[in-house]
Amino acid sequence: MNQLKKTFLLSFFLLSIFAKGQQLPIIPQPSEATVQKGKFVINPSTVILISDEGLKPSADFLNNYLKSFYGFTLKTAVQAKTNFIQLGIKVFIKAPDKDGYNMTVTPKNIIISGDTYAGSFYAIQSLIQLLPLQKKKALDVPCCTINDRPRFNYRGLHLDAGRHFMPVNFVKRYIDFIALNKLNTFHWHLTEDQGWRIEIKKYPKLTEVGAWRNGTIIGRYPGKGNDNTKHGGYYTQEEIKEVVKYATDRYITIIPEIELPGHSSAAIAAYPYLSCFPEESTINYFPKACTWSGDTTGKQVQQTWGVFKDVFCAGKDSTFDFLQDVLDEVIALFPSTYIHIGGDECPKDNWNRCPQCLKRMQKKGLKDAHELQSYFIQRIEKYINSKGKKIIGWDEILEGGLAPNATVMSWRGEEGGIAAARQNHDVIMSPGNPVYFEKLILI
């Protein structure tokens, strides 16, 4: 039996038996679900009925899954008397709930009706979770009736590829788990102090230099030495397009994150002029408790975790020219309405001693560096809005005044999200405790 399927479907089952009123091993728990006597048996003679071409991706997904885990696929047809799985969509009536679905399993057939194409796809995910763990050619599905709909419009999972690069195959597998759990958003963290992971054709050094670090601390911060091993990697624009399509086929929107103005060491290593102090070596900002590997001169990609004082200079127009160029290429790759711009953990030390930042504050009538950060975020937001997009930022973008159209992603607890909501801003709640997965292993 495939270990991946066995591990995760078993975990779904164990979780589900503790959910109040839950009788089926489905995660998330459906809005309504009842179990009847009997079973439907999926076998190589079962057919999938589709009457709308838009349902074909869901049928293909089910067939790919059956082939991968059980070694057979089902034929598609437009009609059958028995032994069929019917995929339908509520085309001629107003859908009561966006992306909801109804599924009825009887001994003769399975009838699926989605409010939308995505709803039908989510029904397929529920059907997959009902399949047995054992590899065989006769798959028992318990007779049941399910009426399900999502509670939230934004249902997302984040992946930090900045600190540790993860290859395309890993990212696709991650997206499969997002789909299996009926989530609809993949938040892809692509730039960090420890690595720049997205190809930007106008600035090739971002990946030639910024995508690689000479070593990584061993163990938890501050570490017990350094592994002295070069680590890195990046996604080409063609790979980005491939992953975007892969996600779209699973009704998942990818929101890219380009960190600014902090967490920018990798970009500064590639283009030192982006720093307030290009002549200062990165080692000056490196924690003394951590062990450094390799060259200690000039700007370097960070080798440990934490918050670093060397951030994008807010006083230079060339910083904004660079970021606008980067965003132009990012926007062209991702059809998402939103671009995540980070905005978190930006120390103000360099800004408070940088002549150009101080001049900017004086010229704009900003009372402190917190207001300078607000200026920075609002300037970037205005540019992104001009491209027909909106920004999401971590809850630190509240400091100094919130950008007019920003959505706040609250990670330092719930307070930031509540404050933003009170200012009539959209909010995505993602408090570190309890929703962060600090260590993820996909078997």
N, C-alpha and C positions, 0 to 999 in steps of 0.2 A: 504494500500500500504506500502511495506517495506520502512521505513524511510531512511535507508542507500542509497538505490537505488534512491529514490525520490530526496534526497538532492543533491547527486553528479551528477546525470544525468541532473537535472534541472540546476545546475551550469554549466555543459558542454554546455547546450543549450544557456544559457545567455551569456557565453563567446563567443560562436561561432557566434552569430548574429552580433557581433561587429567586427569579423575578416574580413578584406577586401576580397571580392570575395568569401567568404565562404557561402554556401547555405545549408549545411548539418550539423547537430549537432554532429560533430566528433572532438575530441581532441586527438592528435595534428591535425591541419588542414592538410588534404591530399594534396599531390603534385598537383594532378589534380582531380577535382570532378565536375560532371554535373548532374543536376536533370532532369528527363523526366516525362512525365505525367503518371499517374497510380500508382499502388501499387502491391506488392506481399504480400500475407497473409500467415503467418506461423500459422498453426493449428495442432492439434494432428495427422492429417493425412499426414502432410508433412514428407518426408523422407530425410535423409542425405546420399548422395552418396559418397563413398570413395573407391578408387581403389588401394590405397597404405596404408599399415599398419602404416607407419610413420605419417599418417594424423589422426589416431585414437585419439591421445591425444587432438587434436583441436576439434574433434567431441564430445568427452567426456566432454570437458570443456563447450561447448555450451549446451549440454544436462543437465549438472549439474546446469548451470545458469538458464535454462528454468524451471527446477524442483524447484529450490530455490525460484524464483520470480513469476512464473506463474502456478506452480503446474502440469506441464506435461513434458514429454520427447518425442523425436522423434526416430523412428526406423532408423536403418542404412541399406543400400542396395548397390548393385553394379550398378543397372540401374533402371530407371523409365521414363515415358513419360512426366509427368508434376508434378507440386507441389513438387519440390525437391530443396534441397540445395546441390550443387555439390562442393566438396572440391577436388582441384587438385594441382599438383606441376609440375614445369617445369623440368622434369627429363632428357629429352633427348636434351635439348638445354642449352647453357651457359646462366646462369641468368644474365641479364644486370645490376641489382643492388642487392646487398646483402640484403636479408630479405624484399624485396619489394613484392607487390602483386597487382593483378587486381581483381576487383569485379564488376560484372554487375547484376543489379536487374531488372527483367522484370516481367510482371504480371504472367508468367508461372513458373519462376524459379529464383534461385540465383546461379550464376556461379562464383566460386572463384578459382584463380590460383595464387599460391605463388611461388616466386623465390626459396624459401627454405621452410622447414617445419615451421620455425619461421615466415616466411612471411605469410603463410596460417593462422597461429595462430593470427597474428596481424589483418588479415582480419576479423577473428571472433570477435575481440575486436571492430572493427568498426561496424560490424553488430549489436553487443550488444548495442552500443550507439544509433543505429537507432531505437531500439525497443521502444514501447510506455511505459509511466510510469504506466499506469493503469494495474492492474492484471486482465487478461482475457484470454480466450482460442483462440482468433483470433487476431494475432499481425500484424498490418499493417507496412510494410516496404516500404518507397518511392522508386519508380523506379529511378535508377541512374547508373552512370558509375564512378568508382573510380580507379585511377591509383596512387598508393602511394609507397613511399620508404623513409627510414630514411635518414636524412641529416648527422647524426653523428654515428660513430661506437660505441662510449661510450655514453650511455644514462642512467644515474643513479640517484638513490635517496639514501640518507644517513639516518640512524636511530641511534641515540645516546641512547643505552640501558645502558651505563655506569653510567651516572648520575641518571637516573631513570630506574629501571628494568621494563621490559615489558614482560608479559608472552607469551608463544608460540602462543596461539590463536590470540593475538594482532599482533604478527609478521607476521603470515600468512595473516591476513586481510590487513596488510600494503603491503605485497607482491602482493595481489590481486589488489590493487590500482596501483602498479608499472606496473603490466601486463596490466591493463585496459588502461593505458596511453602509451602502447607500448614501455616502457623503458626496458632495458635489463640487468641492473646491480643493485644489492642491496649491498650497502656499510654498513656493520654491525659493529658499534663501540662497542667493547666488553670489553674494559678495561679503567679505569679512576681513578682519585684521589678518587672519591666517590663510587667506587665499581668495583670489578672484576667479570665478568659475564660468564666466560667459564670454565668448568671443565677441569683441567689438572691433570691427574692421578698421575703423579710423584710428584706433589706439592699440596697435598690435602688442605693445609691451605689457598691456594689462594681463595677457595670458603668457607671453614669453617670460616675463619676470614675476608678475603678481600672482600667478597661479601656482607658484612653487615656494616651499620653505625648506631650509637646510636641515631642519631637525624638529623634533617635538618633545616636550617634556614627558617624562615617564611617570605614570600614575596621576593622582589628583594634584591639583594646584597646591603648593608651588612645585610639586614633582620631586622625584628622587633621581635627578640626573636628566640626561637628554639621550634620545635614541640615535642621534647623529645620522638619521636616515632622511634623505630628501623625500618629501611627500608633496603630492599635488595632482593636478589634472584640471581639465576644463571641458565645457561642452561647446562644440562648434555650432555655428548658426544652423547648419543642416541638421545636426542632432537635436537642437532645440525644436525645430519644426517637426521632426519625427516624433518627439515626445508630446508636443502640443496636439498633434493629430491622434496619437495613441490615447491621450486623455479625452479629447473631444469625442472619440468613438465610444467612450464610456460615460458620456454626459458629465464630464468633469472639466471645470474651468481652472486653468493654471494662472495664479497671480504671482508674478515675479517680484522678488525683493532686491532692490539695489540700495544698500545701506548708505545713509548720509545724515548729518555731516560727520558723525563718529563712526567707529569701526571701519576705518578707511585706510589702515596701514598698508594693505596689499596694493591699493591703487597708488598710494604715495611712494611706495617702493619702486613702482613702475615709472611714475612721473613725479619726481620730488617737488616740482614747482607748485604742486597742489597743497603743500604744507605751508604753514605760517613761517616756518624756519627750515628751508630746504638744505641748509648747510649743516644742520644738527643731525648727528647719527642716531639711528633708531635705538642703539644700545643705551643711549641716555635715558630712554623712557622704559627700558626693560626692567622688570622687578629684579632686585639684587638677589632675592631668594631663589631664583630660577637659573638653571644652567643653560648657557647659550652654545649653539653649534655653528662653527664656520665663521665667515667674515663678520667682523664687528664694526666695519666702517660704512658710512653712508646709510641710505635708507634700505631697510630690510623687511621682508615679510615676517610677521610675528611668529614666535615658536611656542608660545604659551597662551593661556586663556586670560580673560579679564577685560579691563577697561584701560585704554591707552590715551595719553595726552596728545599725541600727534594726530590731529584730525584735519579735515578739509578746511582751508583758510576761508573765512567768511568775508574777508576784506578785499579779496581779489576778484575782479570780474572774470578773469581767466578760469577760476574755479567753476563758475556758473556756465561758462562757455563749454568747458569739458563735460559737465554733468548733462547739459542739454544735448550735446552730441551723443553721449552714451544713451540717454533716454530715447532719442530719436530711433536708434537701432533696436533698443529693447521693445519699444512700442510697436515697431514694424513686425516683430516676431510673435508677440502675444496678443491675441484678439480680446483678451479680458478688458472689461470696463475699468478695472482698477490696476494701479501700479502701487506696490508697497515701497515706501521710501525709508523705512526704518525710523530714524529720529531718536533712537534710544541711546542711553549711556554715552552722552557726548560731554567729556570734561571741558571746562571753559578756561583752563589754565593758560593755554597758548593764546587764546583770543584776548585774554586780559593783559597780555604783555606784547601783543603784536601791533605795531604801529598802524598797519593797514586796517586791522579790525577795529582798533580804537577810533581811527578816522571815520570808518563806516558808521560806528555807533554815534559819533558826534554829528555827522552829516544828516543821519536819519532821525536824530532826536531820541535815540534809544538809551534808556537809563542804565541798563546793565547787559551782561552777556546772555542772560536768559531771553531778554527781548531780541538780542541779536540772533539767537537760535530761532525764535519765532519768525523773524525777518527771513532767515535762510529758508525755513520750511515754506513760508507763504510765497516766496519768490519761485521756488520749485513747483509748488502747487499751481500757481498761476500759469506757468509754462505747460505743465501737464494738462491742465484744464483746456488750454488753447489747442491741444491736440485731440480734444474730445474724450479725455480720460479723467479719472478721479484718483485721489490718493488715499491710501491707508497708511497710518503711522502708529508706532507703539505709543503707549500712554504718556511718554515724556514730551510728546509734541504739545501737550497742554501747557508746558512751562513757557511763560512769557506771552501767552495768548495763542489760542487755537486758530489754525488756518480756516478760512471761511467754509470750505466745502469738504473738509477732511472727515474720514471715518477713523475712529480711534480703536485700536486693538489693545485691550487692557491686559497686561501680562504681570504687573507687579501687585496682583490682587484685584479686587473688584472696585476699589475706590475711584480709579481713573475712569473706568467705564461709566460709573454712576455720574461722575462730574460731567463727562462729555454728553451723556444723555440729557442731563439737566440743561445743557446748552443747546439742545435740539440737534445734536449730531448723531449719526448712526454709530453703533458700537458693536464690536465683536469681542465677546468675553473669552479670554484665554488665560486665566490666572495660573501662574506657575504651579501653585498648589491648589487643586490636585491634577491639572490636566497636562502637565509636561511629562513626556517620556524621556528621561535623562539618558537611557541606554536602550537601543533598539537593535534586535538581532532578528533578521528574517531567515528562517531555516531553509 
